[in-house]
C-alpha cells in the first residue's frame, strides 16, 4: 500500500475519503507542522486509490479496514499513534480506535461519515453556500483522485450499504483529545449525525464551519488549521 511519510517522532496517520488519496490530506495538513517538530506524518493511499492497487480479495468495508489497520500496525511499530480520518477515512479511524483505544494518542474526524445508509442521514441544504475559489481548489483534488482510483473496485463495495458499512458499529468511548470538524452546508454527510456520537468523546472539540461542504476546508482553511493546531497541542499535553 502506498503512503507518503514526512518528519520524525510520534506517528500520525491521515486516512482519506472514499476514493481519495494522500495528496489532498498532505497539502491541507503539512503547513500545520511547519513549526511543530516531533511528529511523523503518514498519508495513506488505501487499496484501489492513488498509487495503491486494488485488492480483489477485499469485498467489503471490513476488508478495507483490515488492510489499513495492518499498515498502521506495521508502520507504528507497536508504538502509540494518532489518527486523522476524512469522510470514510473517519469510519476507518473509528474502527481502529474501537479495536484498541489504549494505543491511540488522539483522534481527528473531518467531515466524518457516521450513518452509512444515505436515506437515514440527517442532512442540511446548501442553499446558503456561496461559490468560492477555495472550494474549487478542493474539488480539483478530488477530481484528480477519482481519475486515478479503481472505481469498479471501490464501487463494488460502495453500491450496497451492507458491504459499505462495518459489520460492527465502530462506536467506542475514547477519552483522549479529539477534534470533530463538520460543514454547515455538507449535504453528503451533514453535521447532525456527528453531533450524535459526541458523548463517546469526552475530550472532544466539535466545530461546524459555515460556508463549508463535504470537501472542507474551502474558505475556512485558516480556521480548520487553527483547530488542528489546537488539537495537536492537546495531544502533546493531554494532562494540561
C-alpha positions as CSV (number, residue, x, y, z in Angstrom):
1,X,0.0,0.0,0.0
2,X,1.4,3.4,-1.0
3,X,1.9,6.1,1.6
4,X,3.9,9.3,2.0
5,X,5.9,10.0,5.2
6,X,7.3,13.2,6.5
7,X,9.2,14.1,9.6
8,X,10.1,12.0,12.7
9,X,8.6,11.3,16.0
10,X,5.1,10.2,17.1
11,X,3.3,8.6,14.1
12,X,0.1,10.3,12.9
13,X,-1.9,8.6,10.1
14,X,-4.0,10.5,7.7
15,X,-6.8,8.4,6.2
16,X,-8.5,9.9,3.1
17,X,-12.1,9.9,2.0
18,X,-13.6,7.1,-0.2
19,X,-11.6,7.2,-3.4
20,X,-9.4,10.0,-2.1
21,X,-5.6,9.8,-1.9
22,X,-2.7,11.1,0.1
23,X,-2.2,14.3,-1.8
24,X,-5.2,16.3,-0.5
25,X,-4.5,15.5,3.1
26,X,-0.9,16.2,2.7
27,X,-1.4,19.7,1.3
28,X,-4.1,20.6,3.8
29,X,-2.2,19.5,6.9
30,X,1.6,19.8,6.2
31,X,1.6,23.6,6.8
32,X,0.3,22.9,10.3
33,X,3.6,21.1,11.0
34,X,5.9,23.7,9.6
35,X,6.9,24.9,13.1
36,X,5.9,21.8,15.0
37,X,8.5,19.1,15.5
38,X,8.1,15.6,16.9
39,X,5.6,14.1,14.5
40,X,6.0,11.6,11.7
41,X,3.1,12.3,9.3
42,X,1.9,9.4,7.2
43,X,-0.6,10.0,4.4
44,X,-2.2,6.8,3.1
45,X,-3.5,5.7,-0.3
46,X,-5.9,2.9,0.7
47,X,-6.3,-0.1,-1.7
48,X,-7.7,1.0,-5.1
49,X,-6.8,4.7,-4.7
50,X,-4.0,6.9,-5.8
51,X,-0.9,4.7,-6.2
52,X,-2.2,1.7,-4.3
53,X,-3.5,-1.1,-6.5
54,X,-6.9,-2.6,-5.7
55,X,-7.0,-6.0,-3.9
56,X,-9.6,-8.4,-5.3
57,X,-10.0,-10.2,-2.0
58,X,-11.3,-7.0,-0.4
59,X,-15.0,-7.1,-1.0
60,X,-16.4,-5.1,1.9
61,X,-15.5,-2.3,4.3
62,X,-14.2,-4.7,6.9
63,X,-11.7,-5.9,4.4
64,X,-10.7,-2.4,3.7
65,X,-10.3,-1.6,7.4
66,X,-8.2,-4.7,7.9
67,X,-5.8,-3.7,5.2
68,X,-5.5,-0.1,6.5
69,X,-5.1,-1.3,10.1
70,X,-2.4,-3.7,9.1
71,X,-0.4,-0.9,7.5
72,X,-0.9,1.3,10.6
73,X,0.3,-1.5,12.8
74,X,3.3,-2.2,10.7
75,X,4.4,1.5,10.4
76,X,3.7,2.3,14.0
77,X,6.0,-0.5,15.2
78,X,3.8,-1.2,18.2
79,X,4.1,2.4,19.5
80,X,1.2,4.7,20.3
81,X,-0.1,6.9,17.4
82,X,-2.7,9.5,16.4
83,X,-5.3,9.1,13.7
84,X,-6.9,11.6,11.4
85,X,-9.7,10.5,9.1
86,X,-11.7,12.3,6.4
87,X,-15.2,11.2,5.5
88,X,-15.0,7.4,5.0
89,X,-11.5,7.7,6.5
90,X,-13.2,8.8,9.7
91,X,-15.1,5.5,9.7
92,X,-11.8,3.7,9.3
93,X,-10.2,5.7,12.1
94,X,-13.1,5.0,14.4
95,X,-12.9,1.3,13.5
96,X,-9.2,1.3,14.5
97,X,-10.0,3.1,17.8
98,X,-12.6,0.5,18.6
99,X,-10.1,-2.3,18.2
100,X,-7.7,-0.8,20.8
101,X,-8.3,2.7,22.1
102,X,-5.4,2.5,24.5
103,X,-3.0,2.7,21.6
104,X,-4.4,5.9,20.2
105,X,-2.9,9.3,21.3
106,X,-5.7,11.4,19.7
107,X,-8.4,11.4,17.0
108,X,-9.3,13.9,14.3
109,X,-12.5,13.4,12.3
110,X,-13.0,15.7,9.3
111,X,-16.5,15.6,7.7
112,X,-16.8,12.1,9.0
113,X,-19.2,9.6,7.6
114,X,-21.3,8.4,10.5
115,X,-24.5,7.0,9.0
116,X,-23.7,4.7,6.1
117,X,-27.2,4.4,4.7
118,X,-27.7,7.8,2.9
119,X,-31.5,7.5,3.3
120,X,-31.1,7.6,7.1
121,X,-28.7,10.6,7.3
122,X,-29.7,14.0,8.7
123,X,-28.6,16.4,6.0
124,X,-28.8,20.2,5.7
125,X,-29.3,22.1,2.4
126,X,-26.7,24.0,0.6
127,X,-28.9,27.0,-0.3
128,X,-26.6,29.4,1.6
129,X,-23.3,28.1,0.2
130,X,-21.5,30.9,-1.7
131,X,-19.2,30.0,-4.6
132,X,-15.6,30.2,-3.6
133,X,-12.2,29.7,-5.4
134,X,-11.0,27.8,-2.3
135,X,-13.8,25.3,-2.6
136,X,-12.9,24.9,-6.3
137,X,-9.4,24.0,-5.3
138,X,-10.7,21.2,-3.1
139,X,-12.8,19.9,-6.0
140,X,-9.8,19.7,-8.2
141,X,-8.0,17.4,-5.7
142,X,-11.0,15.1,-5.6
143,X,-11.5,15.1,-9.4
144,X,-7.8,14.1,-9.8
145,X,-8.1,11.4,-7.2
146,X,-11.2,9.9,-8.8
147,X,-9.4,9.7,-12.1
148,X,-6.6,7.7,-10.5
149,X,-8.9,5.4,-8.4
150,X,-10.2,2.0,-9.4
151,X,-13.8,3.0,-9.5
152,X,-15.1,-0.5,-10.3
153,X,-13.3,-2.0,-7.3
154,X,-14.5,0.8,-4.9
155,X,-18.0,0.9,-6.4
156,X,-18.5,-2.8,-5.8
157,X,-18.1,-2.1,-2.1
158,X,-20.0,1.1,-2.0
159,X,-23.0,0.1,-4.0
160,X,-24.7,-1.6,-1.1
161,X,-24.7,-0.2,2.4
162,X,-24.4,-3.7,3.8
163,X,-20.9,-4.0,2.3
164,X,-20.0,-0.3,2.7
165,X,-20.7,-0.4,6.4
166,X,-18.6,-2.1,9.0
167,X,-20.2,-5.3,10.4
168,X,-19.7,-4.0,13.9
169,X,-20.6,-0.5,15.0
170,X,-17.3,1.5,15.4
171,X,-18.7,3.4,18.4
172,X,-16.3,3.2,21.3
173,X,-15.7,5.5,24.3
174,X,-12.4,7.4,23.7
175,X,-11.1,9.6,26.4
176,X,-8.1,11.3,24.7
177,X,-8.0,14.6,22.8
178,X,-10.4,14.5,19.8
179,X,-11.4,17.0,17.2
180,X,-14.5,16.7,15.0
181,X,-14.9,19.2,12.2
182,X,-18.0,19.3,10.1
183,X,-19.5,21.6,7.4
184,X,-22.7,23.5,7.9
185,X,-23.6,23.1,4.2
186,X,-22.4,19.5,3.9
187,X,-25.1,17.7,2.0
188,X,-23.2,14.4,1.9
189,X,-22.5,13.5,5.5
190,X,-24.1,16.5,7.3
191,X,-23.1,17.6,10.8
192,X,-26.0,16.5,13.0
193,X,-25.1,12.8,12.8
194,X,-21.6,13.6,14.0
195,X,-23.1,15.5,17.0
196,X,-24.9,12.3,17.9
197,X,-21.6,10.5,18.7
198,X,-20.2,13.3,20.8
199,X,-20.8,11.5,24.1
200,X,-18.3,8.9,23.0
201,X,-15.5,11.5,23.1
202,X,-15.4,13.4,26.5
203,X,-12.2,15.3,25.4
204,X,-13.7,16.4,22.0
205,X,-13.8,19.8,20.4
206,X,-16.8,19.9,18.0
207,X,-16.9,22.5,15.2
208,X,-19.5,23.3,12.5
209,X,-18.0,25.6,9.9
210,X,-20.2,27.9,7.9
211,X,-19.5,28.0,4.1
212,X,-18.1,24.5,4.2
213,X,-19.5,21.5,2.3
214,X,-18.3,17.9,2.4
215,X,-14.9,18.8,0.8
216,X,-13.9,21.1,3.7
217,X,-11.8,23.0,4.2
218,X,-12.5,25.5,1.5
219,X,-12.8,29.2,2.6
220,X,-12.4,28.1,6.2
221,X,-8.9,26.7,5.7
222,X,-7.3,29.0,8.2
223,X,-9.9,28.2,10.9
224,X,-9.5,24.5,10.2
225,X,-5.8,24.6,10.5
226,X,-6.1,26.6,13.8
227,X,-8.4,23.9,15.1
228,X,-6.0,21.1,14.1
229,X,-3.1,23.0,15.8
230,X,-5.1,23.3,19.0
231,X,-5.9,19.6,18.8
232,X,-2.2,18.7,18.4
233,X,-1.4,20.9,21.4
234,X,-3.9,18.9,23.4
235,X,-2.5,15.6,22.2
236,X,1.1,16.6,23.1
237,X,0.0,17.8,26.5
238,X,-3.0,15.6,27.4
239,X,-2.9,16.4,31.1
240,X,-2.5,20.2,30.7
